[in-house]
Amino acid sequence: MTNKENQRKTIFLSIFLTCFLIILEQERIVGQAFPRMSAVVGQSTNRVANTKPKSGYISTIPPSAVVAPLISLPDGDYWESQTLKLTHHHPAAKIYYTLNGSEPDKNSIKYNTPILIDKNTHIKAIAYIDDEPSKPITRELAIRTWAATATEFKLAGENDVKNVKIHWEQRPDVEHYKIYRDGNLIGESTGDVFDDYNLDIGKTYTYYVEGYQAGQKIATSLDHQATPFTPSEEVSVYKNSNGKQGSNRRKQPEGIKVGNQYYRYSIRHQVKTTEEGTGTQTVRGRAVYELVSPNGLNNWTSRELAFYPHPANFEGVSTQYNKRTGKVVIVAHYEDAGGYVAAKLYLAQITPGGDLEVTFDDRPLGFESRDQSIFIDDDNTAYILSATNMNEDVNIYQLDETWSKPIRLVNTVFKGQHRETPYITKKDSVYYFFSSKASGWYPSQAMYASGTDLAGVWTQKKEVGNNSSFGSQVNSVFSTGSERITYGMYSYRWGAQYHHSEKTGNFPRILFVNLNNGYASMEYYDRLERHEKYGLIPVQAGRNLTLGKPVTATSSDAGTAPASVVTDGADLDSSPFFKGGKLPYSLTVDMEQHASITEINLATRLTGGSETAYKYTIEASADGKTYHTIVDNLNNWKVGFHILKIANENPYRYLRLNVHNVVNVHNEQEAEWADGIFELTAFGEYK
């Protein structure tokens, strides 16, 4: 080694030792000024719990050095009341908290003992060491009730509404359910639905469900009552298979009745031709119309209220009548430029028969607004629900007293969950939020949440209906009936928009909704009757012939759910489905009795963005040996939910579903990986 190299090495070691001694001295000084700092900033240090500050200790810790307290419960839903604890690693820390989501400080509640959480709660907590605060920590906790719903329905061909369908929410801690009527056991199930037939007219029945795990009762649902009845007059009929009105029953008036007239409002495509000089000019756009009828049935007259030239576009148009102002409010998502870039909320008002006044045409409080709806609370306060942040979040805005403009952002809910068609309804002081998944034109699983305060904590979203919303996209909830108040969900089947378009085109389906203590059930019925007094009356195509019946399969995928899941009544997106080991395969249901089949519903797996069509046939047999084809869907392109009308009235005992292929509807390539049968349901009459 050269002398120069030795000199450089000596200089380097001298500098290093000098710096090291300086650092040690600084740490000694800091240790005197800031005793036990490591106990404050080191949550994972074992000695933290045993560290006690000296008498006369004065903290000069910067705010970032005080860690937040710990909350014993994670965000989420809980079936029963919970006890929550707040802790901190530093014994000198004092914890303060709020239970309404407001920011905590030293004026908030001081934590001393565990907190009972028995309702939806937004807790925020903060720790102080002397006067130095930590960052706040927050939790949103929802206490849910396990409840059942009981829905009166009639069978096709009957006049009396003398049957009851019981729904309940499946629980992850339950494997078996027992269903009770007036305290008496009437059935058992592994699914989430049960039919009770041929009950006494005018008698009120009380239903509830018990959940069992390994033979032990885990929970008992809140009960729900149902009273069979006989409609006193004819009603209008809606056919859910094709969206058509029945022609053999009396129609109900449409529109908003003001005085002796009925009023309806719509926004239509419009083409106008104007004369300019020696030529003509064609202008395309949208026009707002008012329609007036003396009876709400016919003799409608219309007049144009406003015209918006292309590229103006309106979506999600709805109307509400404000009894306080005597005006009709028109609400819509409005775009006045190409694409979905404007993202505006449109509010207009009109005194029926008068002029239209646009009261708001902008982004509400600066937020973009796309899919939206209006909700009127019991005190006549109006709120707008709006998909915002590129449909990632949903905002709830309060309107002013005249419903003219948004004045306050009440809450932002379901952040980052990409929900469309948001809608709220209310029953017995509980709010219910419904929405669909953003899935283009194809069907998607509807979800809902519940809460007791629009500005407060909502439950996490829960599935409702079935895995494809019965082949549609949910839209809006309505209530109807003067004495028997019922709820329905308008959902849309966008058949004209599908890659393989359907002859029936686009049309709404009306799904029956029942609500009880924060639980919502939604069911498909072949027909719905609408009565001014009794509201919606579901009409089922016949008895459920396959519910709980045994099933055998020719092959099954390793690890798949057993074939019995296709008759358990559970067909939500999270429900177990059957997957064949290889294509083709067959599933055979033994209905255990001979029956005439009138309709079959088939729920297949739905994979968003890679929707698949099942190529299949359904055969029936009286003896289990000789089978006859009653459904040939080898050329099928429908996805998710199949409504199959059966014209053959012969009595059969066995049904056999033969799945030949599964094909991606977008590229028409085989997609065996997406195979899955959720439910096969046959309706009819036992022979």
Secondary structure, 3 states (H helix, E strand, C coil): CCHHHHHHHHHHHHHHHHHHHHHHHHHHHHHHHCCCHHHHHCCCCHHHHHCCCCCCCCCCCCHHHCCCCEECCCCEEECCCEEECEECCCCCCEEEEECECCCCCCCCEECCCCEEECCCEEEEEEEEECCEECCCEEEEEEECCCEEEEEEEEECCCCCECEEEEEECCCCCCCEEEEEECCEEEEEECCCEEEECCCCCCCCEEEEEEEEECCEEEEECECEEECCECCCCCCEEEECCCCEECCCCCCCCCCEEECCEEEEEEEEEEEEEEEECCEEEEEEEEEEEEEEECCCCCCCEEEEEEEEECCCEEEEEEEEEECCCCEEEEEEEEECCCCCCCCEEEEEEECCCCCEEEEEEECHHHCCCCCEEEEECCCCCEEEEEEECCCCEEEEEEECCCCCCEEEEEEEECCCCCEEEEEEEEECCEEEEEEEECCCCCCCCCEEEEECCCCCCCCCCEECCCCCCCCCEEEEEEEECCCCCEEEEEEEEEHHHCCCCCCCCEEEEEEEEEEECCEEEEECCCEEEEECCCEEEEEECCEECCCCCCEEECCCCCCCCCHHHHHCCCCCCCCCCECCCCCCEEEEEEEEEEEEEEEEEEEECCCCCCCEEEEEEEEEECCCCCEEEEEEECCCCCCCEEEEECCCCCEEEEEEEEEEEEEECCCCCECHHHCCEEEEEEEEEEC
